[in-house]
Amino acid sequence: MNPEYVVMIINLVIWSGIFVYLWKTDRAVKKLEQEIKHLHSNEKSDS
């Protein structure tokens, strides 16, 4: 196998991993933001 292809495949795997990590992190942050909004709305209705 050509060394340039090996480098490109490794690069692709690394960037794919970064993308998946950021995507999952973004989903988790959005979920937490919604929970915080929900808690704030419950707090305001209790007052």
C-alpha positions as CSV (number, residue, x, y, z in Angstrom):
1,M,0.0,0.0,0.0
2,N,1.2,3.4,-0.9
3,P,2.4,5.5,2.2
4,E,0.3,8.5,1.1
5,Y,-2.8,6.4,1.2
6,V,-1.9,5.2,4.7
7,V,-1.5,8.8,5.9
8,M,-4.8,9.8,4.3
9,I,-6.7,6.8,5.9
10,I,-5.2,7.7,9.3
11,N,-6.2,11.3,8.8
12,L,-9.7,10.3,7.8
13,V,-10.1,8.1,10.9
14,I,-8.8,10.8,13.2
15,W,-11.1,13.5,11.7
16,S,-14.1,11.1,11.8
17,G,-13.4,10.5,15.5
18,I,-13.2,14.2,16.2
19,F,-16.5,14.8,14.3
20,V,-18.3,12.0,16.2
21,Y,-17.0,13.2,19.5
22,L,-18.1,16.8,18.8
23,W,-21.5,15.6,17.5
24,K,-22.2,13.6,20.7
25,T,-21.0,16.4,22.9
26,D,-23.3,18.9,21.1
27,R,-26.2,16.6,21.6
28,A,-25.4,16.2,25.3
29,V,-25.1,20.0,25.8
30,K,-28.4,20.6,24.0
31,K,-30.1,18.1,26.3
32,L,-28.6,19.8,29.4
33,E,-29.7,23.2,28.1
34,Q,-33.3,21.9,27.7
35,E,-33.2,20.4,31.3
36,I,-32.0,23.8,32.6
37,K,-34.8,25.6,30.8
38,H,-37.3,23.2,32.1
39,L,-36.0,23.6,35.7
40,H,-36.1,27.4,35.4
41,S,-39.6,27.3,34.1
42,N,-40.7,25.1,37.0
43,E,-38.9,27.4,39.4
44,K,-40.7,30.5,38.1
45,S,-44.1,28.8,38.2
46,D,-43.5,27.8,41.9
47,S,-42.8,31.4,42.9
